[in-house]
Amino acid sequence: MTTDLHTTDTAAGTVEYADDGSGPAVLFVHGSPGGADQAALMSAFLVDAGFRVIAPSRPGYGGTPLTDANADPAAQAELHAALLDTLGLDSVAVACWSGGGPSTYALASAHPDRVAAIAAIAAVSHDYTFEGTSESLLMAGKAGRWIMKELVHHAPKTVVSSLAKEEGDLDKHQLKELVDHIWHDDAKRAFVLSLSELVTGPERHAGLANDQARFPEIGDLGLGGVRAPVLLVHGDADGDVPAEQSDHALAALADAELVSVAGGTHVAVWTDPTSDALQARIAQHLRPA
């Protein structure tokens, strides 16, 4: 997948972003590691559903510089707001995945008039400690990019199997069924192979290291101040971000609904047998009344 990326100077600093589609605007906030390119891949279903999707790189990812002033979730939320100012958008719906949760919740709390609705997909909602930090930082380097490209080219089914195993707490039977489902679905197979490449590369190293340092220290994200209706979607077999993160958000938010995906992994919205219905539900939630 080739994504056109733009860079703009905002009142809060430089931001790299993708901007695709037409219709009601959605801000899509990527995970850890990630970037605007990853967000564009993961939000393509919203473009297909008739939305304009703005997908920024968070600080330290891609072309968005990481500084002392934009390192924590609250500051990243202000950078999101500044990008909306620059693009002339007063209010948007917001979707986030995984490590995009903290800055999304902080944005909605600090600027309730600017966030019309939220879809929080397997999203971090309070303090979170990454596992395997040294391995993930290795993959977010030049060697990691080379390794993944070779695997995608020469051993694609191994890549599909590895992602399904790493992103879900599944038994052998469940894992085999999911891998077979993804492998025999052209769109899902292509998505997994593309996503696997979009978590590697040196342009993600600083952002990932910052998330790994900051997320364990997350305090109050202001969930109680979020007024936008929130659709929480989380697989109950998520092997990356525990479903408890969405349970915590559900208890703290004023207006929230949880869709729990039975046997769902961290990428259930894109790879689960029920993914079409999940994506349609998310699009419905984000669409203006």
Steps between C-alpha positions, in 0.01 A plus 500: 500500500634841400388797710545866416633674810495873569691712749370823646607748765238555770494730802619203708769375261556307180267210420516234231160367397302314237175649371277279287138469401210741511205544729474547877844539654656234724832537679668157520772464766746214448654250740846418633702467286326665209477815296277673248566220252379237746196712590412540133505123452289434807248775423447407134168341588377841619602663173308226320202576727491863386716686750789740464775359720783712642768272638793673674830353607535545874827659622806289429330313218563576134536870430359630829794604720515389862584781743485551875189711439292232322610175663210419734138415407361839607751685283433265209129576539578870458696416186191318366291809574754727332489282188121532493542880527742502208262292289205722592306226680300609803363161598576144393433142594808318627605138463805355669675168528715368782765760596289772339262481796676730750525807276148439366346497846709802601379689190134422570535601864684826435293600194155343541347734243739374231438126529160383382544124549776253577569144389769359729632175355702285741614831647721580797299696761733508802858409593643228278836324490628353176631145491805404296626858474847411374361276225251765387769767487716268290218462249457879494842530336660441161569134578138446601373649175730275295402190697129567460522574127683173449241308701206661319657416164628150573285369787168689501302229679756502779439874535124447519542224756744702710276805512193294595699325773659816640182708497272242658484262794367207298530125536647297213161424347385862515830620359486259206142602421587870504814458290306296244225763494746785440710307249204410279354853506690710246423833667584384852818327388613818323411708805705285738803496272483878455447564871799282585724729298348815650626426852864489389756759393718764665236772452301328780782451750479833688122491526492145627774566756306804620176301532683228691636762741179704537216246505596333831475846658157588364286655770157654458409534131183686590264220405235644728506821299440332163154594377508340155330160465769232497480163327755266655596196292729241654577133441474287812810308387710810432861401563641852485272748678290317760123536470512644852615828342159535332319379813672782689389754239144367503477554876645851488335649190165678516363360173659177383412162353729198484502252215693195620623275220495136606839348423609831351865599478658845509415543130155339511337797326702416188556124515221335699227309315263769631717791383258623232227541761743662745615752241140580404415556869795736541408696188140530621616633836729759347252627241327828593135464595 
